[in-house]
Structure formats: structure tokens, C-alpha cells
Amino acid sequence: MNYTYIVKCKDDTLYTGWTNDLEKRVNAHNDGKGAKYTKSRKPVALVYYEAFQTKEEAMSREYHIKRMSRKEKERLISGDAAALAASGEKQE
């Protein structure tokens, strides 16, 4: 399984990434071995994720989320159906 995820950093910023091992990746961010961006902003907390069958799907979703405004990301995190629809994600 592949995942697109959002973590909230200590300074209240949001970081979006993708991985094939969600728990390991969040731990890597908190150990200072994740992204350069999160090294000085740890600890981070996982606030959102989506699961995908392929790496390409997860990477594509990461790209789309990174292009969202902070307000759009916050609506996505909160589960706002309108934000999901606007992002092109299927609602279940």
C-alpha cells in the first residue's frame, strides 16, 4: 500500500508527503531523518492520510495537495465534503 499524508509540525505548519510505510515515515520525521523541512520542526503529528494501490497514485495526490492553500488543506483534514469534492477525490 502507498500513502499520501499530511503531518502538522511543532510550529503549526503542514507538511505533505508520500510513503509506502506510514508509521516508519512519521517516525523518521520525528527522528530527524525525514524531510529536510521537518528536521527543525519536530515533533510532527500525523493529521491526515489517504491510501493508494500504486506509488504513482500517491505521488499524484501529493502533488495536488501541495498545490492547495492552507485553508483547503485544513478543510481536507477536517473531512469537509466540499473540500474533498473540490480536490477531485472520490467521496465514499
C-alpha positions in Angstrom: 0.0 0.0 0.0 1.1 3.6 -0.7 0.1 6.6 1.2 -0.2 10.4 0.8 -0.1 12.1 4.2 -0.1 15.4 6.0 1.7 16.0 9.3 1.4 19.0 11.5 4.7 20.4 12.7 5.6 21.9 16.0 5.5 25.4 14.5 1.9 24.6 13.3 2.9 24.3 9.6 1.7 21.4 7.5 3.9 19.1 5.5 2.6 16.8 2.8 4.5 13.7 1.5 4.0 10.2 0.3 5.4 6.8 1.5 4.8 3.1 1.4 5.2 2.7 5.2 3.2 5.4 7.1 4.3 4.6 10.6 8.0 4.3 9.6 7.9 7.6 7.7 6.3 9.5 10.6 8.9 8.1 13.0 11.6 9.1 10.6 10.3 12.7 10.6 10.3 12.7 14.4 13.8 11.2 14.5 15.2 14.0 12.3 15.7 11.5 9.4 12.6 12.6 7.3 12.4 15.6 5.0 14.7 18.5 5.4 11.7 20.7 6.1 10.6 18.8 9.2 14.0 18.4 10.8 13.8 21.7 12.6 10.1 21.5 13.1 9.7 18.3 15.1 7.9 16.7 16.7 5.3 16.2 13.9 1.9 14.6 14.3 0.0 12.7 11.6 -3.2 14.6 10.9 -4.4 13.1 7.6 -3.7 10.3 5.1 -5.1 8.6 2.0 -4.2 5.0 0.8 -3.5 4.1 -2.8 -2.6 0.9 -4.7 0.3 2.4 -6.6 3.2 4.8 -5.9 2.2 6.9 -8.9 -1.3 7.5 -7.5 0.1 8.5 -4.1 2.7 10.8 -5.8 0.0 12.4 -7.9 -2.2 13.1 -4.9 0.8 14.5 -3.0 1.3 17.0 -5.9 -2.4 18.1 -5.9 -2.5 18.5 -2.1 0.8 20.6 -2.1 -0.9 23.0 -4.6 -3.8 23.6 -2.2 -4.0 26.6 0.1 -3.7 26.1 3.8 -7.4 26.6 4.2 -8.1 23.9 1.7 -5.8 21.5 3.5 -7.4 22.3 6.8 -10.9 21.5 5.3 -9.5 18.3 3.8 -8.1 17.3 7.2 -11.4 18.1 8.9 -13.2 15.9 6.5 -15.2 18.7 4.8 -17.1 17.0 1.9 -16.8 20.2 -0.2 -13.0 20.2 0.1 -12.9 16.6 -1.0 -15.1 17.3 -4.0 -13.0 20.4 -4.9 -9.9 18.4 -4.7 -11.2 15.8 -7.2 -11.2 13.0 -4.6 -13.9 10.4 -4.7 -16.3 10.5 -1.7 -17.4 7.2 -0.2 
